[in-house]
Amino acid sequence: MAARRRQDEEVSSSNSAEQQNSRFTLDTLDPAQGHSRTEQLLYISHFLSTWNARVFEFGAFLFLARLYPKTLLPVSVYALSASAAGASLSSWVGERIDKGNRMSVARQSIIGQRLSVVASCSLLAIMASIAHLHQNQTISAVFLAIVSGFGVTEKLSAMMNMISIERDWVVTIAEGSEERLRRLNSQMRRIDLLCKLVGPLAISLVDGYSTRAAITTTLAMACLSLPVEYFAIARVYLTNPELQKPKMTRIPVIIPSTLSQTARLLASVKRATQDTWAYVQHPVFLPSFSLSLLYLTVLSISGPMTTYLLSLGIPSTMVGLIRAVSATFELSATWLAPFVINRIAAVRAGIWFINWQLFCVALSCMFFWLDLTPAVAATGTISAVIASRVGLWSFDLSAQLIVQEEVESDMRGAFSSQEFAFQNIFEMMAFTSTAIFSKPEQFKYPATISTCAVALSSALYAAFVRARRGHLVHLSRCIERPRKSSRPVGDEQLTVYDEEAIPLAENLDSYE
């Protein structure tokens, strides 16, 4: 009996040790605690990725504007080359995400981003330290081409990371829970906008002291954050069994290796065309495309508008503060959008958000054409642009939720890569407009083009809402009194209310 009791104790001790060892790899003991741990690690990784991306995004334009203070052309060429690469290579990115191992894709995107930032900042530091280099046209052109090449690599890596994590990992981690998916989306966007608020402000403050110090700071942060970010995303992968399961993929189009280079190129073009056609035919094409159209804009406190504001004599520190205020308004959208979506559903919420953005953008454009003092025009334009960002990011969350819920799991990468391709095409068109109208006094023309793009986006989304719901605006019960009519039923009059006048939920599930 004593021997049997010792054996039972040993087995019990062994089982306890196994449970203790597996606690950090599986979430079977406490699902809620496991979910919380997984989400925290995901947020840490996303914060580090987004922080470095936002700092470098703003810093690259700021550094180039410092090196070339009298023209928008270098900034436009840099951004144009990155957008062109994103548009032309998006199908490859989507294919890599759909076919590749999730951890392998995340690893490549993180390392690609960091190495590109380190290389770009190293070149920018050399140019900032040796003043006569960027004054020589030949050296300046070569330098700009190399920096733009690293910018392309950073853009593609960032695209791969964003599509993979936000459109695939997040949906998989949510495990079919709409409430959890909405929470993950909001928190991820909140982190993005918080980094957009603090990151540019921090780097602009350092730049106000010294441009070389700002470049060095950007480089150091990229190096130091790499191991922490990689460890966090690796733990997310290891603690979630669903992420480790092989993805169900579509039957691939195999290109024989015996084909000539021209034939292989044509086959790749055909495959990309098929992906584009599948994207266009998808039921949620219009919300996705409407969101992409909003990238045809210069009316945001970044990129060309940053250079425009600097050309007006506004200090970089003040520009950073303006961007921080803008990001604060954008951050408010991560609370406003879920609140509204929870009550009237994503489709209806989107039409209100996109129209608010259109109103604000049209107002900001008006200030460029009115005969006002520079101070009044700049104040009005900046205020309207900042207000428009609430509508933009609220609409972004609405459209993203529609896409996540309705796009099949086996084509998330292909669909999202096509969306990002159009985003880059429209972003490229925006930078083309500033390259053509490169003088600061001509900035009103790109601003007008941006307003027209928002108007077209609003019209396309309205067409989607009309097709989906049968009407655009459903007035609330407190605004429109229900219409009634009477018809005889036997000897009594029966009052019948018009259902269209009472906005009760047609589908109660969508209002939960």
C-alpha positions, -999 to +999 in steps of 0.1 A: +000+000+000+028+024+009+045+016-025+012+023-043+007+056-025+043+067-034+036+058-070+004+079-070+022+108-055+049+106-081+023+105-109+005+135-094+038+154-090+047+146-126+013+158-139+016+191-119+051+197-134+037+191-169+008+215-163+033+241-150+055+237-180+026+239-205+011+270-189+032+293-209+026+277-242-011+267-241-042+286-229-061+255-219-061+261-181-077+295-182-090+307-216-097+342-204-062+346-189-047+330-221-066+354-243-055+384-222-019+373-224-020+367-261-036+401-267-010+419-245+019+403-265+002+412-297-002+448-286+034+450-275+046+438-309+022+460-328+032+490-307+069+486-314+062+480-351+039+510-354+061+533-333+091+527-356+070+529-387+054+562-377+086+578-365+104+569-397+074+578-419+074+614-405+111+616-400+120+606-436+099+635-450+112+659-423+148+650-430+144+653-467+127+686-463+157+698-442+181+687-469+160+702-497+141+731-481+131+750-513+112+723-532+087+695-528+103+674-556+127+652-535+099+644-510+075+636-539+100+614-557+107+594-525+071+589-517+062+582-554+087+554-557+076+537-526+039+539-536+047+526-571+065+496-557+036+490-533+011+491-562+030+469-586+042+442-561+011+439-539+000+407-556+034+391-546+029+403-511-006+389-509+005+355-524+033+353-499+009+359-470-017+334-482+009+306-489+036+312-464+039+302-427+025+329-405+056+332-383+079+332-413+060+360-430+060+380-397+098+375-393+106+386-428+084+417-425+100+428-392+136+423-402+129+439-436+115+470-420+143+474-395+172+469-419+156+494-443+153+520-416+189+515-404+203+518-440+182+548-448+191+566-416+228+559-422+227+575-456+207+605-443+231+610-415+260+611-439+242+636-461+233+658-431+269+657-418+286+667-451+267+697-464+283+699-499+271+664-508+235+672-514+244+704-531+261+684-559+233+675-584+249+641-594+256+630-559+222+642-547+204+622-575+223+590-566+217+596-529+179+601-535+177+570-557+194+548-530+173+562-502+142+557-523+152+521-528+154+515-491+121+533-488+106+508-512+118+479-491+105+495-460+071+501-477+067+465-489+078+451-455+054+473-437+026+463-461+033+426-455+033+431-417+001+451-416-019+428-439-006+397-421-012+409-386-043+430-390-062+411-416-051+375-408-037+371-373-063+393-356-092+375-373-077+341-363-071+352-327-107+364-324-118+328-330-152+339-346-162+363-318-174+395-333-172+414-300-135+403-295-127+412-331-142+446-327-122+451-295-090+439-311-095+462-341-102+492-319-072+486-297-048+480-326-060+512-343-057+530-310-021+520-307-015+531-343-029+565-337-012+569-303+021+562-320+011+587-347+005+613-320+036+608-299+061+595-324+062+625-348+060+649-320+090+633-303+112+632-334+103+668-344+113+680-309+147+662-313+149+676-349+143+711-335+175+707-315+195+689-342+186+670-374+216+647-371+205+638-335+170+631-348+184+607-375+206+589-350+177+586-326+155+570-353+183+546-362+189+536-325+152+529-318+150+507-349+179+486-337+169+483-300+133+474-306+139+446-331+146+417-306+117+427-283+092+429-311+103+396-326+101+379-292+066+392-285+051+382-319+068+348-316+052+342-282+018+351-297+024+325-324+034+298-299+006+304-274-022+303-300-027+269-316-050+283-343-022+304-357+000+273-361-025+254-381-018+253-419-039+278-438-065+266-463-052+281-496-066+283-531-052+261-558-021+279-569-014+289-605+018+270-613+042+286-637+065+260-654+102+267-650+108+258-686+090+289-699+110+318-712+114+349-692+088+367-713+063+339-709+069+338-671+064+375-669+031+373-689+019+344-666+027+365-636+007+394-651-022+371-658-022+359-622-022+394-609-050+403-633-070+373-620-065+385-584-076+420-593-107+406-611-116+385-580-112+416-559-135+437-581-162+410-582-163+405-544-194+417-526-174+441-504-154+456-532-170+490-529-163+496-492-127+485-497-122+506-528-139+536-512-114+533-483-085+531-508-096+562-526-091+582-494-054+578-499-055+602-528-051+631-505-025+657-495-049+671-468-033+654-438-007+666-414+021+645-430+041+642-462+036+671-487+015+691-463+043+690-437+067+704-463+040+730-473+036+741-437+074+744-432+076+765-464+052+790-447+078+795-420+061+773-394+087+757-371+091+720-372+082+719-335+049+736-342+043+712-371+048+683-347+024+698-322-002+703-350+002+667-360-002+657-323-035+676-321-046+659-353-036+625-340-056+632-308-087+637-328-080+606-348-075+587-315-110+597-304-123+578-335-112+545-319-138+551-291-165+569-312-165+543-341-171+512-319-198+531-299-217+540-331-211+507-349-224+488-318-257+507-322-264+510-359-240+484-374-209+490-395-227+496-429-249+524-416-221+540-395-198+542-425-221+565-445-222+590-417-185+590-411-175+593-448-199+622-452-185+640-422-150+637-437-163+651-471-178+681-453-146+689-435-123+683-464-144+705-487-143+732-460-105+730-458-102+732-496-123+763-496-097+782-476-071+778-503-093+796-528-107+824-507-089+858-506-079+857-469-048+866-450-022+837-448-027+834-410-065+830-413-062+807-443-036+784-426-057+783-394-089+775-412-073+748-434-055+731-405-086+731-383-108+716-410-082+689-419-079+680-382-117+676-379-118+655-410-096+628-394-123+617-371-144+608-400-115+591-418-105+567-391-141+560-380-149+551-416-117+531-417-128+510-388-163+505-403-149+494-437-123+472-421-149+453-400-171+448-431-141+433-450-129+411-421-163+396-416-172+390-452-139+381-470-132+343-470-102+331-450-084+316-481-082+349-499-076+374-471-040+381-483-050+384-520-080+406-512-061+429-488-031+431-511-053+444-539-068+469-515-033+480-505-023+481-542-051+506-550-041+526-518-006+529-532-018+538-566-039+566-552-012+577-528+011+577-559-013+600-577-014+623-547+024+626-547+024+630-585+001+660-581+026+676-557+055+667-581+036+685-609+025+714-587+057+715-567+057+752-557+041+759-523+018+785-538+004+758-561-006+735-532-043+745-537-045+724-568-035+691-552-058+700-523-087+704-548-079+670-563-079+654-529-114+669-522-127+654-554-113+620-544-132+621-511-164+630-529-160+601-552-153+577-523-185+590-506-205+584-537-192+548-542-199+539-506-234+554-509-240+531-538-229+501-517-252+511-488-281+517-513-276+482-528-272+465-494-300+483-475-323+497-501-320+532-488-292+556-476-306+574-445-329+558-420-342+585-398-344+576-361-377+572-343-372+605-324-369+625-356-396+610-378-430+602-365-444+569-377-470+573-404-502+555-398-533+545-417-565+528-408-583+500-424-615+483-413-613+449-397-648+437-390-666+464-372-635+481-358-607+503-373-572+488-371-543+513-370-513+502-391-479+518-388-455+521-417-425+499-409-401+522-428-409+550-404-399+530-374-362+522-374-364+490-355-336+465-362-344+445-393-317+421-380-314+422-342-280+404-344-264+434-362-274+457-334-258+437-306 
